[in-house]
Amino acid sequence: MSALCLTIFVWWELQVKFPVVNLRVLKSATLSVSAVLTFVLGFGLFSAIYVFPLFAQRTLGYSAFQTGLMIMPGVLMGAAISPFWGR
């Protein structure tokens, strides 16, 4: 269903005179490459955050609390740095 809807969405956006999402800008090679690399980076970061607790709990035998303690330094560092990222 999602593949069908994505196909219809792309077709529709390329046919309409004033599209909501202008997919024609992806003709630029620089923008296309950066969009693909952003997707790959986001997929990698999300999958790492998802897979690490599973690895720690199932393979290493850690409890949910111990896994949370392992992730906490990175979370605290991100929380400390995030106010400065906007600058």
Order of alpha helices (4+ residues) and beta strands (2+ residues): alpha-alpha-alpha
